[in-house]
Amino acid sequence: MVTIKCQNTAFSRIEAILFDKNGTLEDSEAYLRTLGQKAARMIDAQVPGIGEPLLMAFGINGDFLDPAGLISVASRRETEIAAAAYIAETGRGWFESLKIARQAIDEADQYVSKTPSPLFVGSLEVLKSLSVAGLKLGILSAATTEEVRTFVRTHQLSDYLQLEKGVDDGPSKPDPILFLEACQALGVEPGATLMIGDSVGDMQMARDAKAAGCIGITWIGKADHVQGADVVINQLDQIQVIMD
């Protein structure tokens, strides 16, 4: 067990840390923005006039991506359902709407995922230092499990992580069951586990699961995106390890 300190806040007797992926370890802003723009264009080609409303729903305005917007924090399934709802408003049947949304997002993803998103500066070094300290580490993301595994494989992080967990067909953030399942898989108690993420959903999920604490990270300096955090940081290297 170790003590984790961020600024003036200390979390004692910590055994494990769970990280969000997008916006926490991975600088995925360009990928998510391009994914949403491409998917909206493809859907608009089939359902004219829906492109702009979809971009607004995704949280995309020109080159700006809302870190708290749909495509930034929702699971893939939630994004598909939200897009399908906009399509269904035009009078198309639900199953057709869902098919159009799913195919467009899948094809857009194949187009934009050819260039992997980079790690945020310092992410690798922090994972290494926490691993050396004996902490169990995992990723708990709203991305699909396959996307999480691809991310870990691409950046060669498997030596430092004991869990690669995404959201597939089951519950999504902020359902605390995700955190509880992750803790069970790691063999640790929620009360000995920290959550580090960049969204309100990460904070709420961890709090509802009775986690040891919630560390919000906002690389763009907007703490309102991580309301509910015990402490807010702007860089992962603000995490300090103190051996008990």
C-alpha positions in Angstrom: 0.0 0.0 0.0 1.1 3.5 -0.7 0.0 7.1 -0.2 -0.8 9.1 -3.3 -0.5 12.9 -3.0 -1.8 15.5 -5.4 -1.2 19.1 -4.4 -2.5 19.3 -0.8 -4.6 16.2 -1.0 -3.3 12.8 0.1 -4.9 9.4 -0.3 -3.6 6.7 2.0 -3.4 2.9 1.8 -3.9 2.8 -1.9 -3.5 -0.5 -3.7 -4.7 0.3 -7.2 -5.4 3.1 -9.7 -7.9 3.0 -12.6 -7.4 5.5 -15.4 -9.8 6.7 -18.0 -8.3 6.6 -21.6 -9.6 9.4 -23.8 -8.5 12.7 -22.5 -6.6 11.2 -19.6 -3.8 9.1 -20.9 -4.5 9.5 -24.6 -4.6 12.9 -26.4 -7.6 11.9 -28.5 -9.1 15.3 -29.3 -8.1 15.3 -32.9 -9.3 11.7 -33.4 -12.7 12.3 -31.8 -13.3 15.5 -33.6 -12.5 14.0 -37.0 -14.5 10.9 -36.2 -17.6 13.0 -35.4 -17.1 15.3 -38.5 -16.7 12.3 -40.8 -19.6 10.4 -39.4 -21.9 13.5 -39.6 -21.0 14.0 -43.2 -21.6 10.4 -44.1 -25.0 10.4 -42.3 -25.9 13.8 -44.0 -25.2 12.2 -47.4 -28.0 9.7 -46.7 -30.3 12.0 -44.6 -29.8 15.5 -46.0 -29.9 18.3 -43.5 -28.9 16.3 -40.4 -25.2 17.0 -40.5 -25.1 20.3 -38.6 -27.5 19.2 -35.8 -25.4 16.0 -35.4 -22.2 18.0 -35.0 -23.9 20.1 -32.3 -25.1 17.0 -30.6 -21.5 15.5 -30.7 -20.1 18.6 -29.1 -18.2 19.8 -32.2 -18.1 23.4 -33.4 -15.6 23.9 -36.1 -12.2 23.0 -34.7 -13.5 23.0 -31.1 -14.4 19.8 -29.3 -16.3 20.0 -26.1 -14.5 17.8 -23.6 -17.9 17.2 -21.9 -19.8 16.6 -25.1 -21.3 13.4 -26.4 -18.6 12.1 -28.6 -15.9 12.9 -25.9 -17.5 11.0 -23.0 -20.2 8.6 -24.3 -19.6 5.0 -25.1 -19.7 3.9 -28.8 -23.2 2.4 -28.3 -24.5 5.6 -26.7 -23.1 7.6 -29.6 -24.8 5.4 -32.1 -28.2 5.6 -30.3 -28.0 9.4 -30.0 -27.2 9.7 -33.7 -30.0 7.3 -34.6 -32.4 9.3 -32.6 -31.7 12.4 -34.8 -32.1 10.3 -37.9 -35.4 8.9 -36.6 -36.7 12.4 -36.2 -36.8 12.7 -40.0 -39.4 9.9 -40.1 -37.2 6.9 -40.7 -37.9 3.7 -38.8 -35.8 3.0 -35.7 -34.0 0.0 -37.0 -33.1 1.7 -40.2 -31.9 4.8 -38.3 -29.8 2.7 -36.0 -28.2 0.9 -39.0 -27.4 4.1 -40.7 -25.8 5.6 -37.6 -23.8 2.4 -36.8 -22.5 2.0 -40.3 -21.5 5.6 -40.6 -19.6 5.7 -37.3 -17.9 2.4 -38.0 -16.8 3.5 -41.5 -15.7 6.9 -40.1 -13.7 5.1 -37.4 -11.9 2.9 -40.0 -11.0 6.1 -41.8 -9.6 8.1 -38.9 -8.1 5.4 -36.7 -5.2 4.7 -39.2 -3.1 7.2 -37.3 -3.0 6.4 -33.6 -3.7 9.2 -31.1 -0.6 10.0 -29.0 -0.1 9.6 -25.3 -0.2 12.8 -23.3 3.3 14.0 -22.4 4.4 12.2 -19.2 1.7 9.5 -19.3 4.2 6.7 -19.8 6.6 7.9 -17.1 3.8 8.1 -14.6 2.5 4.6 -15.4 6.1 3.3 -15.0 6.6 5.0 -11.6 3.3 3.8 -10.2 4.0 0.3 -11.4 7.4 0.3 -9.8 5.7 1.4 -6.5 3.8 -1.8 -6.6 0.4 -0.4 -7.5 -2.1 -2.4 -9.6 -3.0 -0.3 -12.6 -5.9 -0.5 -15.1 -7.7 1.3 -17.8 -11.5 1.8 -17.4 -12.8 3.6 -20.5 -16.0 4.4 -22.2 -14.3 3.2 -25.4 -14.9 -0.4 -26.4 -12.7 -3.1 -24.9 -11.1 -3.7 -28.3 -10.2 0.0 -28.6 -8.6 -0.1 -25.1 -6.6 -3.2 -26.1 -5.5 -1.5 -29.3 -4.4 1.6 -27.4 -2.4 -0.5 -24.9 -0.8 -2.5 -27.7 0.0 0.5 -29.8 1.8 2.3 -27.0 3.3 -0.9 -25.5 1.8 -0.4 -22.0 1.0 -4.0 -21.2 3.9 -4.3 -18.8 2.4 -1.6 -16.5 -1.3 -2.5 -16.7 -3.2 -5.4 -15.2 -6.6 -4.5 -16.6 -7.8 -3.3 -20.0 -11.6 -2.7 -19.6 -13.9 -0.9 -21.9 -17.7 -0.6 -22.4 -19.3 -2.9 -24.9 -23.0 -4.1 -24.6 -23.4 -3.6 -20.9 -23.7 -0.6 -18.5 -21.8 2.6 -19.3 -20.3 5.3 -17.2 -21.3 6.6 -14.6 -22.8 3.2 -13.5 -20.7 2.2 -10.5 -20.9 -1.5 -11.5 -18.1 -0.8 -14.0 -15.8 0.4 -11.2 -16.8 -2.5 -9.0 -16.1 -5.0 -11.7 -12.7 -3.5 -12.4 -11.8 -3.7 -8.8 -12.9 -7.3 -8.6 -10.8 -8.2 -11.7 -7.8 -6.6 -10.0 -8.4 -8.3 -6.7 -8.7 -5.0 -4.7 -11.4 -3.3 -2.7 -13.0 -0.1 -4.1 -11.9 1.7 -0.9 -8.3 1.1 -1.8 -8.6 2.2 -5.4 -8.4 5.6 -7.0 -10.0 6.8 -10.2 -8.3 9.3 -12.5 -10.4 10.7 -15.3 -11.4 13.8 -17.2 -15.2 13.8 -16.9 -18.0 14.2 -14.4 -19.0 10.6 -15.3 -15.7 9.3 -14.1 -16.0 11.1 -10.8 -19.7 10.1 -10.2 -18.9 6.5 -11.0 -16.1 6.3 -8.5 -17.9 8.1 -5.8 -21.0 5.9 -6.1 -18.7 2.8 -6.0 -17.2 4.1 -2.7 -13.7 4.5 -4.2 -10.8 5.8 -2.2 -10.9 9.0 -4.1 -11.4 10.7 -7.5 -8.6 12.7 -9.2 -9.9 14.9 -12.0 -7.5 15.8 -14.8 -8.2 18.7 -17.1 -5.4 19.4 -19.6 -7.3 22.5 -20.8 -7.7 23.9 -17.3 -11.5 23.7 -16.9 -12.3 22.2 -13.6 -16.0 22.3 -14.2 -15.6 19.3 -16.5 -14.6 17.2 -13.5 -17.0 18.3 -10.9 -17.1 15.9 -7.9 -13.3 15.3 -8.0 -11.5 15.3 -4.7 -8.6 17.1 -6.3 -8.0 18.5 -9.9 -4.7 18.4 -11.7 -3.5 19.6 -15.1 -0.7 17.1 -15.6 -0.3 13.5 -14.7 3.1 14.2 -13.2 1.4 16.1 -10.4 0.7 12.6 -8.9 3.3 11.8 -6.2 3.9 8.5 -4.6 4.8 8.3 -1.0 5.8 4.8 0.3 4.0 3.9 3.6 
